[in-house]
């Protein structure tokens, strides 16, 4: 393939892979295609509740398995396994070629090689890369829970890998990616946060109901992380108190089919430990929503005010200047979810959810008011076109002040707030920080120093 010498700003080919977390593929697709770009998506592991990818390797392997078994019913297991291994490798090679032939690659969860080692190879081909931190794959529980203690959220209880492996995953992305999007509290490099609330609402029917006995939907992707057993207990208790409502527990339903079912709901009960996209989908559909997204909104807003101020200090921004105004203009995009006047979603915890739900069951007028406000909030703040346009601006001008002001986490928790539990942990954090110490962005952000044994 010929080496690209210039990054195109229009009519780009965009590759999105390799795991379709929270059905983000379609939200990103609609954003980029609305701007005139072409999008190809690949998922190594498809799932019923996610939207479809252009190339779903799991689905293709199922098809190939059925075809092989019908053609060669007497084949040995070893022969069958080798055949499927070869098919799997061929599909990965096809996806790899699509990525290498693109102008921009956006990777969710993982790429083709461990620790993002294919990103520098893509850069050699002139391909820009974006890494999205999407959930437990970038969650280091001790760091995550410092953030949650500062902002009133319930403690996190699940991570995909052990802390050092996760930190290596994050740090190598910080080294190699042109842009980081999503969120991880373990990061040292700023990232674009509004991706975490993007939502294409165009395919979600909007229907606000006046039912006296509301329909409540709970649709966990994981019962453990969404607090399903707690919700079921709450529903049973409120039924015993005499409240009339219907519960629909929706699990394993294809995403598009699920969105259609929301028009028959009045209340959506999202996660109690980890919130998710369901809250925004419920608001877009015309439902009143309860979710654990934040119980101390002032603390959350202050956290990101401090983050903005860290950027002001780094860039020596004068109060009242154009740079100051640009930082302020980006602030609402980052924190609208935690401003009650902007977001009608009701924050709950395992301890408050029953009382908040009881209040909604008693007040049909309030349910309707929240439902009407929800769609407006989604239309205002969750635009896929806005997110796609911002991502392209950040990728094309990564070092500009305008881009840096669009990013969050200039004040890293690891640097300012975290205290390791023991010497072994301290050594692990320092060892993984070593991965990024020589990066230009790191040298600009962090003056040499130490705190509680952590060396920066």
N, C-alpha and C positions, 0 to 999 in steps of 0.2 A: 504494500500500500504506500502511496506517495505521502511524504511527510507534509503536514499542513504547516504553512508559515504564518497564517493569520487566523485568528479566531473569529468566525463569522457572527454577525449580530442579527441576521435574519435568515429565515428559511433553513433552520438548523435541523439536523437529525439528532434526536435525543433518545438515549437508551435508559430505561429504568429497570432495575433489578436489585437484589435477586430474591427478595422475600416481600410479599405484599402485606405488610403490617397494616392493620386497621383499614384495609381496602384503599390505601393512599394512592395506588396506581391511577385509579380513575379520576380522583381529584386533581392529581398532577397532570394527567393527560388533558383534561378539559381546559386547564389553565394554559398549558403550552400550545395546544392546538388552536385555541382561541386567538393566540398571538401569531399564528401562521406557521408553526413548526410541526415537524413530523415526530411521532412518538412510537417507540417499540418497547413492549414490556415483556419481561421474562420472570417466571417464578420457579425456583428449584423445588419448592414444596407447596403445592396448592392446598387449599382448605375450603370446605364447603361454605363457610361464612364469609369468605373473602370474595371480592370481585375477580373476574377472570383476567388472565394475562394472555398476551398474544402467543407466547410460548409457555405452556404449563408443563414442565418436565414430568411431574408426578402423573398428570392425566395422560400424557403421551406414553409413559411407561406402562400404565394400566392397559392402554390400547394395544401396545406391542406385546404385552404378556398374553392377552386374550388371543391375539392373532397367532402368536407362536404356539400356544397350547392347542389351537384348533388345527394348525398345519402339521405340528409334530407331536401328537399325543403320546408317543412312546419315547420321547427324548429323555435323556437322563437329567437329573437335577443340575448336575454340573454344567452340562451343555446349555441348559436354559439360563442358568445364572451368568454364564460367559456371554451369551447372546444379549441379555439385558444390560450387562455391564458395558458392552460395546455400544449399544444403542444410547445408553445414558451418556457415555463419553462423547459420542457424535453430536448429541443435542447440546451438551455443554460447549463443544467446539463451535457449533453454529452460533450460539449465544455470544461466545467470546468474539467471534468475527464481527457480529453486529455491533458489539460494544466498541471494538477497535476501529470500526468504520464510521463511528458517530462523531459528532462535534462535541457533545456533552453527555457524560454518564452520571446518573444519579443512583447511588447504591443505598438500599435500605437493609439494615441488619448485617449484611456481609457482601463481599465481592467474590471473585473467583479463586483467589489465593488467600491463605491465612494472613492475618494482620495487615491486610490491604497492600500486600507486596506487588500486586498487579497495577496499582495506581501509578507508580513511576514509569512502568512500561507503557501505559496508556499515554502518559505525558510525552514520552518520546515520540509517539505517533501524532502529537498535536491535539490530543483529546483532553478537554477540561473535565474535572471530576468533582462531584459533590457527594459527601457522606451524610446520611441521615441517621441520627441516633433516635431510635424509635421506641425503646422500652427497656425491658429487663436485660437485653444484651449489653447495655451501657450503664447498668445500675450497680453501683458499689454501695452496699447497704449502709455502712457507717457514714459516708459522705452524704448520701441521699437523706438520711435521717437527721443530719444537722440542718439541712435545708428545710425539712419538714417541721422540725422543732422551731425554726425561726419564723415559719409562715403559717403555723396552725394546722397543718395537714396530719393525718394519722400516720404512724410509722410504717415504712415499707416492710414487706415480708418475703419478697421473692427476687431472686436474681438468676441470670442464666448460667453464669460461670463463677468460678472462685475470684476473689478480688484482684489478684495479680494478673490473671488472664484477662479480666475485663479492663483493667488499667492499661495493659499492653495493647489491647484492641483499640482503646480510645486514643492512646498516645500516638500510635502509628497512623491513625486517621488524621490526627492533628499535624503530623509531619507531612503527610503526602497529599491530602485533599486540597483542592483549590478553595473549597467552601465547606463549612460544617453547618448542617441544619438540624432542627429538632431540639432535643435538650438532654443533657446529662449533667448532674450536679458534681460529677467527678472531673469535669473538664478544666483545662488550663487555658485553652484558646477560645475566644468568643465564637458564638454561633448564632444562626438566624432562628429566632424562637417562633414567629407566627405560623410556621409550618405545623406546629402542634395543634392548631385549631382550624386548619383549612377544611372546607367542606363544600362540595358541589351540591347545592340544594335543589338544582333544576329538576332532578328526577325524584324528588321527595314530595308526594302529595301533601298539600296543606289543608287540614280540616280541623277546625276548632269545634268541639262538641259541647252541648249543654246537658249531657246526661246527669240525672240526679244520682244514679249509682255508677260511678266512674269505672272505666276499664284501666287497670294498672298493668304495665308491661315491665318485666325484668328480663333482660337478654344477656346473660353472662357469656363472655368468651372463655372465662375460666371461673368456676364456682369459687375457688379458693381466693383468688385475688379480687373478686367483685363482691365478696361477702354474701353470697347467695343464701347460705344457711341462716344468717342473721336476718336477711329480708324475709325469708319464709316464716321464721318465728314471729317477726313483727306483723306480717299479714295475718297469721293465725290469732295473735293477741287482739288485733283490732277487730277481726271478725267476732271474736268472743265478746268484745265490748259492745257489739250490736251495729257496727258500721256496715253499710251495704256497698259492696264493690266486687268486681270480678278481676282475678289475677290471671294473666297470661304469661307463663314462663316459656320463653322462646329460646331454644338451643339448637344449634346445628342446622339453621335455616340459611339457604343461599342469600347473599347480601341483598340483591335486588328484590327478591321476594319479601325479605324482611322489611325493607323500606316501604313497600306497599301495604304491609300489615299495620304500620304505625298510624295510618289514617283512622284506624278503628280504636285507637287508644286515647285516653285522657291524661294519664299520669305515667311518666317514665321514671323508674327507680334504677339509677345507674350504680356504679361500684361504690362500696363503702370503704375499701382499702386503696385500690387504684381505680381512679375514674377513667373514662375512655370516650371514644367518639360517639357512643350511644347518646350521651347527654346532648350533644349538638344536633344529632339526627332527630332526637325527640323534640327539641325546640323548633327545628325547621318544620317538623310535621304538625305543629300546633298543639303540643302537649306541655303541661306543667312538668318540670323536671327536678328531681332531687339527685345530688351527686356529692362525692367527697372532695370536690375540686379545691375547696379552701374554706376553712372556718375562721381564720383571722385575716380578713381581707386587708385591713390597714397594715398589718405586718408584712403581707406579701407586697403591697404597693411600696412600702418603705424599702424593702429589699431591693426592688428594681430602681427606686430613686437613688439609693446608694450606688447601684450599678452604673446609672447614668452619670453620677458625680465622679465615679472612678474614671470614666471616659473623659469627662470635662477636665479633670486634673491631668490626665495623660497627654491631652492635646492642648492644654493651656487655653481652654475656651473662656472667652470673656463673657460675663453676664450681659444679656441683651443683644449679643452679636447674632449674626446670621447662623453661625454654627450652633449657638445655644438654642435658637429657634428650631433648627433642624432636629436636634436631639429631642426637644419637647414634642415635635410633630410625630416622631417615631414611638414615643412612650405609650400612647394609648393603644397602638397596634399590639404592643407586647403585653399589656396588663388589663385590657378591657374585660377579660374573663373574671377579674377579681374586683370589679367596680359594680356595686349593686345597681347603680343607675343605668348601667350599660347591659349588664347580664342578669336576666331574670331567673337563672338557674339557682335553686335553693341549696346552699351548702349544708351538708349533714355529715355526721359521724355515726359510728355504731351506737353511740350513747344518745344521740339526739334525733336519729332518724324516725323513731316511732312518734315522737311528739310533733315533728314537722309534718309527717304524713297525716297524722290525726287532724292537724290544723287544716290541711288541704281538703281532707274528706268533709270537713265541716263547712267549707266556704267555697261554694261553686263559683261565685263571682270572682274570687281571687284566682281560681284555677283558670278561668277564661282570660283574665287580665294577663297572667303570666304567659299563657299560650300565645296570645296575640303579640306580646312583646318579644317572644323568643324568635319568631321568624324574622322580625326586623333586625335583631342583633346578628343573626346568622348572615343575612343579606349584607349587612354593613361591614362586618369584621372578618368574615371567613372566605372571602372571594378567592377562588383558585387563580383567577387572572392576576389579581394583586400579588399573590404569593409567587406565581411564575415570573412575573415582571421583576419582582424584587430579587429573586434568585439570579436571574440573568444579569441584573445590574451589579449584584455583589460579585459574580463570577468574572464579569468583564472588567471591573474596577476594584479589585480586592483590597488594595492598600489605601484607597481614598477615604477621606474623613466621612463622606456621605455613607459609604458602605459600612464603616466601623460603627457609625451611629445606628445603623439598622440592625446591628448584631447585639447580643446580650452576653452576660457573664464576663464582663470586663473585670469584675471583682470576684475572683475565684474563691470558692469555699475552702479548698485545700490550702490556699495561701493565707487566708485571713481568719477563718473560723474553726477549722478542724484541729482536734488534738488526738493523736494516735493513742491507742490503748497500751502499747508495749513497744519495746525496742525492735522486736521482729517486724511489727507492722511499720514502724518508722523507717526501717531499712527498706522494706518493700516499696513504700511510697517514694522514697528517695531514688531507689533503683529505677523505678518506672519514670520518674521525672527526668532522669538522665537521658531518656530517649529524645526529649524535645529541647534540651538545654541550649543547643546550638542553632535552633531555628531563629530566623530574624524576628519573627513576631514575639517569640519568648523573650529575647534580649531587650526588645523595646518595652515590653510590659512589666518585666520583673527585674528589679534591682537585686544584686546578690545579697543574700542575708539568710538568717535561720530563725525558726520559731518552733519551740517544743521539739527540737531535734529534726524538724523538717528543714531541708536545705534547699534554697532557691537561688 
